[in-house]
Amino acid sequence: MKSLCPSLKLFDKKVLVLGLSKSGISAAKYLNSAGADVYLSESREAKEQDSEKIKELKSLGINVETGGHSDEFIKDSYIAVTSPGIPPNSEIMQRLKSEKIQVISEIELAYTQTGIPFIAITGTNGKTTTTALTSHILSEEYKAVPCGNYGKPPCDLLNEEIDYFVCECSSFQLEYSPSFTPQISVWTNFTPDHIDWHKGLENYFNAKARIFKMPQAPAFSILNAKDEKLLEFSKICDGTVFMFAGDIGDNCCYENDGAIYFKRNGKEEKIIELNECPLIGEHNYQNIMCSVICAKLVGISNDNIKKAIMSFKVPEHRLENFAQFNGITFYNDSKATNPEASLVAIRSFIDENVVLIAGGRDKNTDLTEFAQACKKHIKDVILIGEAADRFEQELRKNGFENIIRENSMEDAIDKAIGLKPDVVLLSPACASFDMFSGYEERGRVFKEYVLSKTNAR
């Protein structure tokens, strides 16, 4: 296997790109501009909406195939750049391994082509909000651009004048990033997810852990003090360690008496009152703390940090307060594709009458804590999708009885409005692929139908 390092030379090399995805197209275009001979291969058949993309790529001299990965495209490739969704045990990955072709992520490719520092943000939940908020705060004094899983693919930014890549990194991407070394690495939390893809919880953990340990250790590691596994890991990870959500004595950011504080080298600084923050819920306060540490490490002033937090808008589909109708507030948390993500949303509401819409494609994770949180914080649960049977069974087993079944998102919304709660919360705790193309479409359908109700008044 070839080892990679920054300044990877690509001119006149044959490079295979796997996947007609946003990151795949970005990688292909960059590689082409760098003088590589690019072959983009997509396993699925082309769809009508792909035609313009394929036409543009071919006009640039990029070779494109769909409907499978041919020997012609694979043979003699210098490296392969993969889309995040292709698992290591897939047939194409086994073929590349047998051909001794190294596979890298689009993030890894971008890293090898630039000296601009990366702030890498990973975790099971909270990555996108933290990425968006961190780039928003840093933009007070620098040009900091969100990228990776959120925002643009970093390869799209390689020819721009920027100061920091603020990069949301999934475990899928980190699995294929063997030399990626951020200046700052952030780990928001760790809960079971993507077990099938990684073939085990330990492999999932190790994929994320690689950017906190030598030889990919950052200058600064930022981890969650309230996550027992990450607290333990912080004792052995590399780089100067900062913890958030706990006053651990030094190098930390924490909440105390209704405000967020930052402490470094024994000096404590008050950053912002919680009631001044536009984000709600303990998980969002943790996201703010992550971003505060990043901002302090690159030298943003406290005044600019506070101003940026107060002006921040929540990314779409992440506990997004988007409508009020007949005294009901509607929250779109469609990005909550596992029970742990829904838990943080559910626990954000205290002493309010909340109807939760949940369900979708089951990830078969444990639902005990989810059911117990519903019993404490939720008045009614409306279930949709393939997972409805198991969710109902687990809710009833844990003593929650106010369960309604509906066949569509629209029917669920109508039922929820008819119950006249204070809050209607879409936080599915499931993947979306049984009914929608992704969590984005699920969230848009939810929002559009609710807004059609408000406009019909």
N, C-alpha and C positions, 0 to 999 in steps of 0.2 A: 504494500500500500504506500502511496505517496504521502508524505506528511506536508501539511500546509502551514504557512505562516503569513503574516502581513506582507503585502507586496507580491502576492501570487501573480506570476506572469502568465498571461492568457493569450497573447498575440499569436495567431496562427495555430492555436490548439483546437482540437475538436472537443466540444463540451456538450454533454447531454443535459437537457432540462426536462424534468418530469412534471407534467401537469400544466394544463391551460388555465391556471389559477392567476389571481392578481399577483402573487409573489413570483410565480413561474414566468409570467409575461414580463415582469419587471427585470428579473434576472436575465432573461433571453435578450431583452433590448440592451441592457448594460453590457453583457458579454459581447454582443454584436458590435457595439460602439468601441469596445476595447480591442477589436480585431480578432476575436475568436470565431471559429467556424461552428455555428450554433445549430443544434438539432433538438427541437422541442417535440416531445412525445406525450400524448394524452391517451390513457387507457380506454376511456369511454368514446362512444361515437360523437361526432360533432353535432351540436344543436343549432337551430336557426340563429339564436343570439350570438353564436360563436363566429359567424361568417365574417363580420367586419374585423374582429380581432385577428383572425387567421389571415385575412387579406392584407392587413397592415404588416403583420410579421413577415409574410412572404415578400412583400414589397421591399422590405429592408434586407432581404437576402437570407432570412432565417428559414431553415428547413422545418416543416411542420407535418406531423402525422397524428391521426386520431384513430380510435378503435383498436388500440393495442400497441405494444412496444416491439418493434421489429429488430431483427439482428443487424440490419443495415444501420439503424440509428445508434445501437448500443456499441457495436464493434469499434475497438480502438479509441474509445473516448478517454480523454485525459482525466476528467472528473465528471461527476454527475451532480446536478443541483436539483434537490427534490422539493416538492410541495409538502407542507406539514402533515397532510392527512395520510400519507402512505406509510404503513407500519413496517418495522424492520423484518418481520417474518413473511412479508408478502412475496409473491413469486418474482416480481421485478427486482426486489432487493436481493433475493437469493441469486438471481442471474448476475447482477452486478458484482456481488461478492465473489462468485466463481470466476468472473472475468478480472478480478482484482482492480476494479474501478472504485475509487473512493467516492462516497456520497456525502455531500455537505448541504446545509440549509442555505437559503437566500440570505439570512442574517450573517452566517459565516462568510459567505462570498463578499458581502458588503464590508465586513470587518477587515478582510484581507486586502481591501482596495483603498483604505483611508487611514489617516492618522488622527482623525477627529474622535474624541472620546465618546464612549457609550455609557449611558446609565441604563442598566438592564433590570427590568422589573418582572419577576415571576411569582408564582403562587397559584393555589387552586382557585381562589376567589379574590376579587378586589384589584386584579392587575390593571384593568382598563381605566377605572376611576383614578387609581394612583398614577398611572402613566399620563393621563390627561391633565390631572392636577399638577403633577411635577413639571411638565412642559409649560403649563400655564404660568406657574410661579417663576420658573427660570426665565421665561420670556420677558419678565419685567426688566432684566438687565442683560440678557444674552439672546441669541437666536437659537432656541431649543425647539426641536421638532419631534412630535410624537410619531412613532413608526413601529414596524413589526406587526404584531397581531392587531394593533390599533393605529389608525392613521395610514400613512403611505408605507409601502415596502422600502426598507433603507436603500436598496439599489436605485430607487427613483431619486434619491437625495444626494448621490455621490458627486454630482457636478454643481451642487449648490454651496453657497457660502454660509455655513452654519457653525455653531460653537459646540453643540451637544446633540447626539442622537439619544432621545429618551425612548427606549425600545421595550415594548411589551413582548415578552418571550414565553411561548408555551413550552411545555415539556417536549412536545413533538419537535420543535425547532432546536431546542438545546441538545436533543439526542443526536442531532447531526451537525453539531458545532464544536469540533474537536480542538480548535485553537482560540475561539472567541473569548477575549479577556476584557471585560468591562472595567472602566475606572471605578464605578460604583455598582454593586449588585444588591438588589432588594428582593427579599422573600416575604411576601405578605402573610402567608399561612400555608398549612399543609393538611389536607384531608384526602381520603381515598377518592380517586377519580381516574379515568382512562386506564383502568387496570387491564382490560383486554388488550388494548393497544401495546402497552409496555410489558405484558405477560408477567404481571406481579407488582405488588405495592413497592417493594424494595427497588425495583428497576425504575418506577415512576419517581421515587424520591431521589435516586442517584442521578437521573437525568437533570433534575433541577440543581442538585448539590454541586455539580461539576463546576459551575461558575463562582463557587465560594471556596474552592480548594485548589491547591497547586496541581498541575502547572497553569491553571486558568484563573488563579486567585486575583481578585480585584484589589485596588488600594483600600477600599472601604466596603465592608459587608454590613448590611442593615437587615435585621431579623425581628420577628414578632416575639416579645417576651411572654405573651399570654398563650402561645402555642408550645405545649410541653416538648414536642419533638424538636422544634426549632430552637427552643431555649437550651436543650441538651446539645444540639448540633453546634450552637454558637461557641461552645467551649473548645471545639476542635476545628472550626472553620478558620480560614486565613484572611489576611487583610485586617485593618483596624476595625473592630466590631462596634457597631452601634445597635442598641435595642430600642424598640418602640412599644408603647402600651404598658410600660412598667418602669418605675423608678428603681433602677438597679444599682444606683450609687454614682455612676458617671457614664459619660458617652451614651445618652439616652434621651428619649422624648416621651412624655407621659401626661396624663390628665390628673389634675388635682384641684379640688374645690371649684369645679366648673370652668377650668381654663386649661390650655395646653402649654406646657413648659418644655424647654430644651435645655439640656445640661451637658457641658463639655469642660473637662479639666477643672471640675469643681465649681464652675460658674453656672448659675441657673438664670435663665432668661424667660420671661413670660412672653408668649407669642400671640395668643388670641383667646378670647372668651368663647366657650362653646356656643352660647346663644348668639354669637356673631357669625357663626358658620352656616352656610346655606345647605350643607349636607346634614342629614339626620341619621341617627343610629350609631351604636358603638362601633360597628364595622367601618363606618365612614369616618369616625373620629380616628380610628387606626390608620385609615388611608391618608388622612391629613397629616398624622404624625410621621408616616413614611416620607411624605413629600417635604415636610418641614426639615427633616434631617438632610435629605438630598440638597435642598436649597441652602441650608447653612454650610454644608460641606463645600459648595462651589462659591460661597461668599455673598449670597443675596442678603440684603439688609432686612431687619425685622419689620420695618415699616412696609417694605415692598412685599414681603411674604404675607403679611396680614391683609394688605390691600388686594392681592391676587386671590387669596382664599375667599374673601368676601365677594369678589366679582365672578367667581367660578360657576359655570353651568354644568349640571350633571350630564354625562354622556347618555345618549339615547339607550333605552331598554335596561337601565340599571337604577332601579328604585326611582324612576323618573315620575315626578309629580307633573302631570300634563293637562289635567282638566278638573273643573268643579262643575257639578250639575245637580240641581235639586238638593243641595246641601251635602252631596257626596263628593269626596275627593278621590280621584283615580290615580293609581300608581302602576306604571308599567315596569315590571322587573323581569321581563322575558329572558334576560341573560342568565337568570338563575336556573341552570340546566342540571343541577344536582341538589339533593336535600340540604347539604351544608350551606349552599348559597341562599336557598330560601329561608333557612333558619335565621340568618342575620337580618333579612327583611322583616320576617314575622316578629322578631324581638324588638324591632324599631318602634312598634306601636304599643303604647301603654294607656290603659283606661279609655280605649276607643272601641267602638263597635265595628269590627273588621270582617268583611267577607273575602275569603281567599279563593281565587281560581287557580287550580293546580292540575297536574297530570300531563301526559304526553307519552313519549317512548321511555320505558323504564330502564334505568341503569342498574337496577337490582342491588342498590346499596341499602344499608340498614336504615329503617324509617322510625325507629323508636324515639329518638330525640326530636325528630320532625313532628311526630304525633303528639308528643308531650308539650312541645311549644305551641302547637295549634290549640290544645286543650287550655293553655294558659292565656293565649293572646287573641285567638280567633273565635268569632261567634258562629260562623257557618263556613263550611268548605264545599265548593262546587268542583266536582271532578269531571275531567274530559280525557279522551285519548285512551291509548292502549293500556296504560298503567292503572286505570281507574279501579279495577277489581282489587289489586294488591294494596293500593293506597287505602281503599275503603276498609279492607280487612285489618290493616295495621292500625288505622285510626280507631276503629271500634275496639280492637284488642287493648288499646291504651285508654279507653274510656271516653272517646270523643264520638258523639252520636249525631251531631247536626251536619249531616252529609247529604248532598244533592248531586245527582248524576245528570249530565246533559251531553248531547251528541255533538255540539259545535260550539265554537267560541262565541258566536252571536247569541245562541240560546243561553249560554252561561252568563253573558253580560246582561241580557234581559232579565234573567232570574235574579242576578245580583242586585240590579237596580230596584226590582220589585220588593226586595227585602229591606230597603231604605236604611242602609248602614251609614256610618260616618265615612268609611273608607272601603273602596273596592281595590283589592290588590291582586294583580296577576303576578304570581311568583311560582312557576310551574314545578320546580324541583325535578324536572325531567328534560330529556332532549326533545326536540320538536319534530323529528323527521317522520312521525306517523301521520301528521296532518299538514305540515308546512315544510318549506325548503330549508328553513333554518330559524334560529331564534329571532333574527331580524324580521323575517316575514311574519312570524307569530306576533311579535310586538306591534308591527305596523297594522295588522288586521285588528288587533285589540284597540289600538288608538283610533284608527279610522272609524270603527263602528261606534265607539264611545262618542267621538266628536260629531258623528252624524246625528246622534241623539241630542247633543247640546245645540247643534245648529237647527234642529227641527222644532225647538221650543217656540 
